[in-house]
Amino acid sequence: MGALRLLLGDQLTRRIASLADLDAEADVVLMVEVAEEATYVRHHKQKIAFLFSAMRHFAEELREEGVRVDYVRLDDPGNTGSFGGELARALGRHAVDRVIVTEPGEWRVLEAMRDWREELGLPVEIREDNRFLCSRGEFAAWAEGRKQLRMEFFYREMRRKTGFLMEGGEPVGGQWNFDADNRKSLPAGIAVPPRRRFEPDATTRAVLDLVARRFGNHFGDLDGFGWAVTRAGALEALAFFLEAALPRFGDYQDAMKTGEPFLFHAVISPYLNAGLLTAEEVCVAAEREWREGRAPLNAVEGFVRQVIGWREYVRGIYWLEMPRYAQTNALDAQRPLPDFYWTGETDMNCLAQCVADTRAHAYAHHIQRLMVLGNFALIAGIRPAALEEWFLVVYADAYEWVELPNVHGMILFADGGLLASKPYAASGAYIDRMSDYCRGCRYDPKVKEGPKACPFNYLYWHFLIDNESRLARNPRMAMPYRTLAKMNPDRRAAIEADASAFLGALTSSYR
């Protein structure tokens, strides 16, 4: 007898562990569109459409290869809406003696998988996800005994392990990290390459219609959907990035511009996280661009660091620390999420622009996420679980393994410094320096107090005052706390009054 091989929607690669020893004659690959996964949070419409269409295309590719695929669509009669329910139904259709699956990217799904053997009455083999360059066991071994789990040191180990951008055991260019070269603001008049988008085919159009009908009350727009939904399309998107954007990615990766949500970013994270591209192949391709003289080292190193450094690192943190990690709230932040994260209706132009980009594309680049949307939530004291759910809902590349550590640790410092060495809090000056958002805003980043002041300015100092007992001893916060100590009482009182009035006027009723 053969095996029933359950393939999850974010495991769309032929080399996934659960398909490694596939017997095309005896085995059946089960793929299911389940309502439970689409609605446990109300995912962005484009994220659901991207995954369902990519799943349908991948299933067809397997069939063309001669693989038996049992594909259950969302609107198929009898669809139970859950993985467990669909496994049980599939076992009634196929004569198999075991279930094989690759571990999921979310703790809650893994917990459910561990119960399937008893529920289904036959062996269930859960294989390790082999798409990552650092296994969970390797990360745990690296972390063991360390007081601080800093990404930079993990990244160096990953460079040594993979050999990317290494020569003779040393980093090319004589240094590990070129981040200091990658913080330039965008010059006026610089040409931004028009992003490669993909016209929906008949399969994708059918999915878009399904999503519009079934998930019309979810966040986000479907108009203008242009994601690749096949590996061939994802490779085209990668090739476009390498040729048109990578050469300037390093210099301007922290820049932001109205109406340009993509700039020089790769915009391949949805493909990486769903399996259409692999971490190894995108790093090989990027390194080739440097070695053949088509892209500068600072750009390629910055890209490689995001993939084999940060991406692998946050996954390691997630599996090392779950499930307790999600429960921490080191700064005791309790404010509910403001409505404007959903509606975009705010006089703060930077936030309005970033929410609009997110609504239109299910995407915003990492500085928009960290230093605008995240920075506001940090200094306004937004409850971690509320912001984490929002990030999981709105982005096409968001899965809990990558979203939770980024938001909980990097953005909100809710883990107390396990992941980040300091809170990434900033005033309006940073946003003014790195974007053109402030030019179209009713607030002035150069004004510190009163009705014209940028709220980031007084909220930043309010955040430091409110968290002085928790943060003042952090060595990386020494300079702002020295400034705060010298601040006269009238200025502190004005900060508190402005912050209290602004925060008190926020509404948080939208869902």
KELO-935842 format. One record per residue (C-alpha): x, y, z; residue number from 1. Coordinates in nm, 3 decimals. Example, Ala and Ser with C-alpha at 12.3 -4.5 7.8 and 13.67 -1.06 7.14 Angstrom:
((1.230, -0.450, 0.780), 1) ((1.367, -0.106, 0.714), 2) 
This chain:
((0.000, 0.000, 0.000), 1) ((0.105, 0.355, -0.054), 2) ((0.111, 0.676, 0.146), 3) ((-0.118, 0.977, 0.157), 4) ((0.111, 1.279, 0.137), 5) ((-0.051, 1.598, 0.262), 6) ((0.102, 1.907, 0.102), 7) ((0.027, 2.239, 0.272), 8) ((-0.035, 2.558, 0.079), 9) ((0.301, 2.712, 0.169), 10) ((0.501, 2.400, 0.071), 11) ((0.483, 2.435, -0.307), 12) ((0.817, 2.289, -0.407), 13) ((0.887, 1.954, -0.564), 14) ((1.185, 1.911, -0.333), 15) ((0.984, 1.938, -0.012), 16) ((1.063, 1.659, 0.235), 17) ((0.716, 1.504, 0.218), 18) ((0.758, 1.441, -0.159), 19) ((1.120, 1.328, -0.148), 20) ((1.057, 0.953, -0.193), 21) ((0.724, 0.977, -0.370), 22) ((0.605, 0.659, -0.543), 23) ((0.392, 0.793, -0.827), 24) ((0.209, 0.462, -0.869), 25) ((0.126, 0.386, -0.506), 26) ((0.110, 0.726, -0.335), 27) ((-0.147, 1.005, -0.343), 28) ((-0.071, 1.373, -0.284), 29) ((-0.352, 1.548, -0.098), 30) ((-0.392, 1.924, -0.133), 31) ((-0.682, 2.107, 0.028), 32) ((-0.819, 2.460, 0.036), 33) ((-0.956, 2.482, 0.388), 34) ((-1.174, 2.759, 0.523), 35) ((-1.017, 2.724, 0.868), 36) ((-0.678, 2.837, 0.737), 37) ((-0.827, 3.125, 0.539), 38) ((-1.026, 3.258, 0.833), 39) ((-0.850, 3.187, 1.164), 40) ((-0.740, 3.542, 1.099), 41) ((-0.907, 3.733, 0.818), 42) ((-0.619, 3.724, 0.573), 43) ((-0.577, 3.985, 0.302), 44) ((-0.781, 3.887, -0.002), 45) ((-0.469, 3.886, -0.221), 46) ((-0.289, 3.648, 0.014), 47) ((-0.572, 3.396, -0.007), 48) ((-0.594, 3.436, -0.384), 49) ((-0.217, 3.400, -0.427), 50) ((-0.202, 3.079, -0.225), 51) ((-0.512, 2.912, -0.371), 52) ((-0.404, 2.992, -0.727), 53) ((-0.045, 2.880, -0.663), 54) ((-0.177, 2.557, -0.508), 55) ((-0.397, 2.485, -0.809), 56) ((-0.113, 2.549, -1.051), 57) ((0.126, 2.333, -0.851), 58) ((-0.127, 2.049, -0.837), 59) ((-0.158, 2.061, -1.214), 60) ((0.220, 2.049, -1.253), 61) ((0.232, 1.738, -1.035), 62) ((-0.041, 1.575, -1.243), 63) ((0.154, 1.649, -1.561), 64) ((0.445, 1.466, -1.400), 65) ((0.225, 1.161, -1.350), 66) ((0.159, 1.210, -0.979), 67) ((-0.185, 1.122, -0.843), 68) ((-0.323, 1.437, -0.682), 69) ((-0.639, 1.453, -0.474), 70) ((-0.723, 1.825, -0.475), 71) ((-1.012, 1.957, -0.265), 72) ((-1.129, 2.305, -0.357), 73) ((-1.282, 2.542, -0.107), 74) ((-1.627, 2.515, -0.262), 75) ((-1.620, 2.138, -0.323), 76) ((-1.926, 1.965, -0.174), 77) ((-1.843, 1.805, 0.158), 78) ((-1.530, 2.012, 0.225), 79) ((-1.506, 2.006, 0.605), 80) ((-1.294, 2.321, 0.618), 81) ((-1.010, 2.169, 0.823), 82) ((-0.694, 1.967, 0.759), 83) ((-0.799, 1.694, 0.998), 84) ((-1.144, 1.663, 0.846), 85) ((-1.009, 1.647, 0.492), 86) ((-0.747, 1.388, 0.585), 87) ((-1.018, 1.168, 0.733), 88) ((-1.230, 1.203, 0.418), 89) ((-0.934, 1.133, 0.190), 90) ((-0.849, 0.814, 0.380), 91) ((-1.195, 0.693, 0.292), 92) ((-1.120, 0.749, -0.078), 93) ((-0.773, 0.594, -0.096), 94) ((-0.622, 0.265, 0.015), 95) ((-0.309, 0.384, 0.199), 96) ((-0.134, 0.271, 0.515), 97) ((0.027, 0.594, 0.639), 98) ((0.024, 0.972, 0.615), 99) ((0.336, 1.174, 0.538), 100) ((0.356, 1.551, 0.589), 101) ((0.624, 1.816, 0.623), 102) ((0.613, 2.015, 0.946), 103) ((0.413, 2.339, 0.916), 104) ((0.529, 2.694, 0.977), 105) ((0.289, 2.755, 1.266), 106) ((0.288, 2.607, 1.615), 107) ((-0.091, 2.565, 1.627), 108) ((-0.088, 2.347, 1.312), 109) ((0.198, 2.134, 1.442), 110) ((0.004, 2.073, 1.764), 111) ((-0.291, 1.954, 1.558), 112) ((-0.068, 1.727, 1.349), 113) ((0.061, 1.555, 1.662), 114) ((-0.295, 1.438, 1.734), 115) ((-0.361, 1.298, 1.387), 116) ((-0.214, 0.954, 1.451), 117) ((-0.466, 0.888, 1.726), 118) ((-0.753, 1.057, 1.543), 119) ((-0.693, 0.882, 1.211), 120) ((-0.585, 0.544, 1.343), 121) ((-0.272, 0.501, 1.131), 122) ((0.091, 0.622, 1.132), 123) ((0.155, 0.991, 1.064), 124) ((0.513, 1.084, 0.976), 125) ((0.597, 1.453, 1.028), 126) ((0.917, 1.537, 0.841), 127) ((1.142, 1.834, 0.904), 128) ((1.108, 2.121, 0.658), 129) ((1.418, 2.087, 0.439), 130) ((1.378, 2.421, 0.259), 131) ((1.572, 2.608, 0.527), 132) ((1.950, 2.624, 0.543), 133) ((1.957, 2.597, 0.922), 134) ((1.760, 2.317, 1.083), 135) ((1.574, 2.368, 1.408), 136) ((1.826, 2.142, 1.579), 137) ((2.122, 2.337, 1.444), 138) ((1.973, 2.664, 1.562), 139) ((1.904, 2.524, 1.909), 140) ((2.265, 2.404, 1.928), 141) ((2.392, 2.750, 1.826), 142) ((2.168, 2.920, 2.084), 143) ((2.251, 2.688, 2.373), 144) ((2.436, 2.865, 2.653), 145) ((2.425, 3.210, 2.491), 146) ((2.297, 3.498, 2.702), 147) ((2.206, 3.697, 2.393), 148) ((2.088, 3.557, 2.060), 149) ((2.207, 3.830, 1.826), 150) ((2.137, 3.788, 1.457), 151) ((2.474, 3.927, 1.351), 152) ((2.666, 3.640, 1.508), 153) ((2.422, 3.381, 1.372), 154) ((2.456, 3.540, 1.028), 155) ((2.834, 3.500, 1.035), 156) ((2.794, 3.132, 1.115), 157) ((2.554, 3.098, 0.822), 158) ((2.802, 3.266, 0.589), 159) ((3.069, 3.020, 0.698), 160) ((2.833, 2.724, 0.662), 161) ((2.702, 2.816, 0.315), 162) ((3.014, 2.980, 0.175), 163) ((2.813, 3.270, 0.037), 164) ((3.032, 3.579, -0.014), 165) ((3.331, 3.404, 0.142), 166) ((3.689, 3.363, 0.022), 167) ((3.948, 3.159, 0.208), 168) ((3.736, 3.148, 0.522), 169) ((3.699, 3.527, 0.532), 170) ((3.415, 3.754, 0.415), 171) ((3.469, 3.911, 0.075), 172) ((3.545, 4.279, 0.098), 173) ((3.704, 4.234, 0.442), 174) ((3.389, 4.284, 0.648), 175) ((3.077, 4.087, 0.729), 176) ((2.821, 4.362, 0.710), 177) ((2.784, 4.663, 0.480), 178) ((2.470, 4.797, 0.645), 179) ((2.633, 5.136, 0.707), 180) ((2.641, 5.184, 0.329), 181) ((2.273, 5.097, 0.289), 182) ((2.096, 5.391, 0.455), 183) ((2.073, 5.654, 0.184), 184) ((1.765, 5.861, 0.123), 185) ((1.621, 5.853, -0.226), 186) ((1.756, 6.131, -0.453), 187) ((1.505, 6.345, -0.637), 188) ((1.442, 6.229, -0.990), 189) ((1.592, 5.881, -0.956), 190) ((1.423, 5.633, -1.189), 191) ((1.244, 5.349, -1.014), 192) ((1.202, 5.038, -1.231), 193) ((0.836, 4.954, -1.303), 194) ((0.762, 4.636, -1.112), 195) ((0.712, 4.312, -1.304), 196) ((0.351, 4.208, -1.248), 197) ((0.172, 3.899, -1.384), 198) ((-0.160, 3.901, -1.566), 199) ((-0.404, 3.654, -1.406), 200) ((-0.475, 3.346, -1.620), 201) ((-0.804, 3.155, -1.621), 202) ((-0.715, 2.962, -1.306), 203) ((-0.624, 3.277, -1.117), 204) ((-0.932, 3.462, -1.240), 205) ((-1.150, 3.179, -1.109), 206) ((-0.976, 3.203, -0.772), 207) ((-1.017, 3.581, -0.764), 208) ((-1.391, 3.537, -0.822), 209) ((-1.406, 3.277, -0.544), 210) ((-1.221, 3.502, -0.300), 211) ((-1.442, 3.799, -0.384), 212) ((-1.750, 3.590, -0.310), 213) ((-1.633, 3.409, 0.001), 214) ((-1.403, 3.664, 0.163), 215) ((-1.544, 3.996, 0.057), 216) ((-1.535, 4.128, 0.415), 217) ((-1.162, 4.065, 0.452), 218) ((-0.904, 4.344, 0.441), 219) ((-0.746, 4.445, 0.113), 220) ((-0.814, 4.502, -0.255), 221) ((-0.822, 4.240, -0.530), 222) ((-0.804, 4.494, -0.813), 223) ((-0.462, 4.495, -0.970), 224) ((-0.364, 4.149, -0.843), 225) ((-0.033, 4.079, -1.014), 226) ((0.150, 3.812, -0.816), 227) ((0.319, 3.523, -0.993), 228) ((0.146, 3.196, -0.905), 229) ((0.390, 2.943, -1.055), 230) ((0.757, 2.865, -1.008), 231) ((0.823, 2.986, -1.363), 232) ((0.665, 3.319, -1.279), 233) ((0.855, 3.345, -0.950), 234) ((1.181, 3.286, -1.138), 235) ((1.083, 3.567, -1.376), 236) ((1.026, 3.796, -1.078), 237) ((1.366, 3.701, -0.937), 238) ((1.536, 3.766, -1.272), 239) ((1.371, 4.108, -1.292), 240) ((1.496, 4.200, -0.946), 241) ((1.850, 4.089, -1.021), 242) ((1.870, 4.289, -1.341), 243) ((1.660, 4.597, -1.272), 244) ((1.669, 4.655, -0.896), 245) ((1.952, 4.472, -0.716), 246) ((2.227, 4.716, -0.823), 247) ((2.056, 4.995, -0.626), 248) ((1.889, 4.783, -0.360), 249) ((2.169, 4.829, -0.109), 250) ((2.195, 5.206, -0.125), 251) ((1.820, 5.272, -0.105), 252) ((1.674, 4.976, 0.084), 253) ((1.573, 5.202, 0.374), 254) ((1.416, 5.472, 0.156), 255) ((1.042, 5.535, 0.119), 256) ((0.853, 5.727, -0.148), 257) ((0.488, 5.814, -0.202), 258) ((0.335, 5.597, -0.473), 259) ((0.638, 5.367, -0.493), 260) ((0.579, 5.075, -0.256), 261) ((0.840, 4.849, -0.418), 262) ((1.132, 5.081, -0.507), 263) ((1.439, 4.855, -0.548), 264) ((1.324, 4.572, -0.322), 265) ((1.311, 4.213, -0.441), 266) ((0.941, 4.156, -0.363), 267) ((1.001, 3.780, -0.369), 268) ((0.924, 3.700, -0.004), 269) ((0.578, 3.557, -0.087), 270) ((0.744, 3.317, -0.331), 271) ((1.016, 3.217, -0.086), 272) ((0.773, 3.160, 0.198), 273) ((0.532, 2.958, -0.018), 274) ((0.805, 2.740, -0.168), 275) ((0.809, 2.868, -0.527), 276) ((1.169, 2.986, -0.475), 277) ((1.437, 2.854, -0.240), 278) ((1.671, 3.049, -0.016), 279) ((1.975, 2.880, -0.164), 280) ((1.894, 2.954, -0.526), 281) ((1.818, 3.323, -0.473), 282) ((2.144, 3.372, -0.283), 283) ((2.342, 3.186, -0.550), 284) ((2.185, 3.409, -0.813), 285) ((2.253, 3.729, -0.620), 286) ((2.615, 3.636, -0.549), 287) ((2.665, 3.566, -0.920), 288) ((2.555, 3.923, -0.997), 289) ((2.837, 4.055, -0.778), 290) ((3.103, 3.813, -0.898), 291) ((3.022, 3.897, -1.260), 292) ((3.031, 4.271, -1.192), 293) ((2.664, 4.356, -1.237), 294) ((2.580, 4.449, -0.877), 295) ((2.786, 4.611, -0.599), 296) ((2.891, 4.417, -0.291), 297) ((2.691, 4.629, -0.045), 298) ((2.369, 4.548, -0.234), 299) ((2.435, 4.177, -0.262), 300) ((2.555, 4.141, 0.096), 301) ((2.246, 4.326, 0.221), 302) ((2.019, 4.094, 0.025), 303) ((2.201, 3.777, 0.131), 304) ((2.187, 3.893, 0.494), 305) ((1.809, 3.925, 0.477), 306) ((1.774, 3.572, 0.339), 307) ((2.032, 3.353, 0.516), 308) ((2.069, 3.582, 0.816), 309) ((1.744, 3.740, 0.922), 310) ((1.495, 3.497, 0.764), 311) ((1.666, 3.186, 0.900), 312) ((1.726, 3.356, 1.235), 313) ((1.365, 3.454, 1.306), 314) ((1.251, 3.103, 1.219), 315) ((1.503, 2.966, 1.467), 316) ((1.383, 3.204, 1.737), 317) ((1.021, 3.108, 1.670), 318) ((1.068, 2.734, 1.711), 319) ((1.314, 2.772, 1.999), 320) ((1.082, 2.991, 2.207), 321) ((0.728, 2.885, 2.119), 322) ((0.469, 2.865, 2.259), 323) ((0.570, 3.086, 2.553), 324) ((0.723, 3.350, 2.326), 325) ((0.389, 3.490, 2.211), 326) ((0.272, 3.545, 2.568), 327) ((0.541, 3.790, 2.676), 328) ((0.478, 4.166, 2.699), 329) ((0.795, 4.315, 2.845), 330) ((0.682, 4.678, 2.815), 331) ((0.329, 4.605, 2.940), 332) ((0.178, 4.767, 2.629), 333) ((-0.202, 4.747, 2.647), 334) ((-0.349, 5.001, 2.402), 335) ((-0.585, 4.853, 2.139), 336) ((-0.496, 4.880, 1.771), 337) ((-0.620, 5.211, 1.624), 338) ((-0.881, 5.194, 1.351), 339) ((-0.656, 5.364, 1.097), 340) ((-0.447, 5.048, 1.061), 341) ((-0.754, 4.906, 0.887), 342) ((-0.904, 5.214, 0.725), 343) ((-0.598, 5.426, 0.647), 344) ((-0.795, 5.728, 0.767), 345) ((-0.542, 5.938, 0.957), 346) ((-0.389, 6.282, 0.914), 347) ((-0.043, 6.126, 0.961), 348) ((0.051, 6.093, 0.594), 349) ((0.328, 5.837, 0.646), 350) ((0.087, 5.597, 0.813), 351) ((-0.188, 5.665, 0.559), 352) ((0.052, 5.593, 0.271), 353) ((0.184, 5.270, 0.422), 354) ((-0.165, 5.139, 0.501), 355) ((-0.276, 5.229, 0.147), 356) ((0.019, 5.040, -0.003), 357) ((-0.059, 4.743, 0.218), 358) ((-0.427, 4.744, 0.124), 359) ((-0.351, 4.767, -0.248), 360) ((-0.069, 4.513, -0.270), 361) ((-0.064, 4.294, 0.045), 362) ((0.293, 4.421, 0.066), 363) ((0.504, 4.694, 0.223), 364) ((0.880, 4.686, 0.241), 365) ((1.069, 4.629, 0.564), 366) ((1.127, 4.995, 0.659), 367) ((0.762, 5.082, 0.607), 368) ((0.678, 4.790, 0.836), 369) ((0.944, 4.857, 1.098), 370) ((0.992, 5.234, 1.111), 371) ((0.645, 5.364, 1.026), 372) ((0.372, 5.110, 1.103), 373) ((0.575, 4.932, 1.369), 374) ((0.742, 5.238, 1.518), 375) ((0.406, 5.404, 1.578), 376) ((0.269, 5.093, 1.749), 377) ((0.578, 5.072, 1.971), 378) ((0.577, 5.430, 2.093), 379) ((0.196, 5.439, 2.124), 380) ((0.202, 5.129, 2.346), 381) ((-0.013, 4.904, 2.125), 382) ((-0.086, 4.562, 2.272), 383) ((0.149, 4.309, 2.106), 384) ((-0.116, 4.050, 2.018), 385) ((-0.324, 4.314, 1.838), 386) ((-0.040, 4.431, 1.613), 387) ((0.080, 4.076, 1.555), 388) ((-0.262, 3.972, 1.430), 389) ((-0.273, 4.275, 1.199), 390) ((0.065, 4.190, 1.044), 391) ((-0.043, 3.828, 1.000), 392) ((-0.363, 3.941, 0.828), 393) ((-0.238, 4.201, 0.584), 394) ((0.081, 4.072, 0.417), 395) ((0.108, 3.806, 0.147), 396) ((0.437, 3.680, 0.291), 397) ((0.314, 3.655, 0.652), 398) ((0.319, 3.322, 0.834), 399) ((0.349, 3.303, 1.209), 400) ((0.706, 3.169, 1.208), 401) ((0.830, 3.483, 1.034), 402) ((0.569, 3.739, 1.143), 403) ((0.569, 3.677, 1.519), 404) ((0.941, 3.722, 1.596), 405) ((0.963, 4.023, 1.365), 406) ((0.670, 4.201, 1.529), 407) ((0.697, 4.073, 1.885), 408) ((1.074, 4.104, 1.917), 409) ((1.207, 4.342, 1.654), 410) ((0.921, 4.592, 1.634), 411) ((0.765, 4.592, 1.980), 412) ((1.052, 4.474, 2.204), 413) ((0.786, 4.262, 2.375), 414) ((1.035, 3.982, 2.440), 415) ((1.243, 4.214, 2.656), 416) ((1.547, 4.211, 2.431), 417) ((1.589, 3.846, 2.339), 418) ((1.588, 3.933, 1.970), 419) ((1.673, 4.305, 1.948), 420) ((1.934, 4.487, 2.154), 421) ((1.711, 4.796, 2.191), 422) ((1.364, 4.917, 2.095), 423) ((1.355, 5.058, 1.742), 424) ((1.184, 5.381, 1.846), 425) ((1.228, 5.697, 1.643), 426) ((1.086, 6.046, 1.613), 427) ((0.951, 6.214, 1.302), 428) ((1.300, 6.320, 1.194), 429) ((1.385, 5.967, 1.078), 430) ((1.075, 5.942, 0.857), 431) ((1.141, 6.291, 0.719), 432) ((1.500, 6.197, 0.634), 433) ((1.416, 5.865, 0.466), 434) ((1.096, 5.955, 0.278), 435) ((0.890, 6.226, 0.111), 436) ((0.585, 6.148, 0.326), 437) ((0.619, 6.455, 0.548), 438) ((0.575, 6.694, 0.255), 439) ((0.212, 6.590, 0.218), 440) ((0.130, 6.590, 0.587), 441) ((-0.064, 6.833, 0.805), 442) ((0.198, 6.780, 1.078), 443) ((0.553, 6.918, 1.072), 444) ((0.839, 6.686, 1.176), 445) ((1.043, 6.990, 1.280), 446) ((0.778, 7.107, 1.529), 447) ((0.809, 6.941, 1.870), 448) ((0.501, 7.062, 2.059), 449) ((0.145, 7.173, 1.994), 450) ((-0.114, 7.101, 1.725), 451) ((0.130, 7.124, 1.431), 452) ((0.389, 6.893, 1.588), 453) ((0.444, 6.554, 1.430), 454) ((0.293, 6.303, 1.674), 455) ((0.601, 6.083, 1.636), 456) ((0.801, 6.357, 1.811), 457) ((0.612, 6.377, 2.138), 458) ((0.510, 6.009, 2.134), 459) ((0.879, 5.915, 2.114), 460) ((0.962, 6.107, 2.433), 461) ((0.641, 5.992, 2.599), 462) ((0.748, 5.633, 2.526), 463) ((1.087, 5.694, 2.693), 464) ((0.925, 5.857, 2.995), 465) ((0.667, 5.582, 3.028), 466) ((0.930, 5.307, 3.006), 467) ((1.215, 5.471, 3.196), 468) ((1.221, 5.206, 3.468), 469) ((1.242, 4.931, 3.205), 470) ((1.481, 5.084, 2.953), 471) ((1.706, 5.342, 3.117), 472) ((1.974, 5.085, 3.201), 473) ((1.993, 4.958, 2.842), 474) ((2.337, 5.075, 2.720), 475) ((2.206, 5.143, 2.370), 476) ((1.943, 5.378, 2.517), 477) ((2.193, 5.578, 2.722), 478) ((2.207, 5.881, 2.491), 479) ((1.830, 5.951, 2.467), 480) ((1.792, 5.899, 2.841), 481) ((2.073, 6.147, 2.909), 482) ((1.884, 6.397, 2.693), 483) ((1.563, 6.320, 2.879), 484) ((1.736, 6.375, 3.214), 485) ((1.833, 6.727, 3.104), 486) ((1.483, 6.813, 2.983), 487) ((1.312, 7.087, 3.184), 488) ((0.983, 7.013, 3.363), 489) ((0.778, 7.238, 3.135), 490) ((0.893, 7.047, 2.825), 491) ((0.816, 6.713, 2.987), 492) ((0.472, 6.839, 3.087), 493) ((0.403, 6.955, 2.731), 494) ((0.508, 6.616, 2.595), 495) ((0.279, 6.436, 2.834), 496) ((-0.012, 6.669, 2.753), 497) ((0.031, 6.634, 2.375), 498) ((0.070, 6.257, 2.394), 499) ((-0.227, 6.215, 2.624), 500) ((-0.452, 6.424, 2.401), 501) ((-0.344, 6.246, 2.082), 502) ((-0.367, 5.893, 2.219), 503) ((-0.696, 5.969, 2.390), 504) ((-0.849, 6.071, 2.056), 505) ((-0.764, 5.743, 1.881), 506) ((-1.056, 5.514, 1.805), 507) ((-1.025, 5.136, 1.814), 508) ((-1.358, 4.986, 1.714), 509) ((-1.287, 4.848, 1.366), 510) ((-1.252, 4.477, 1.291), 511) 
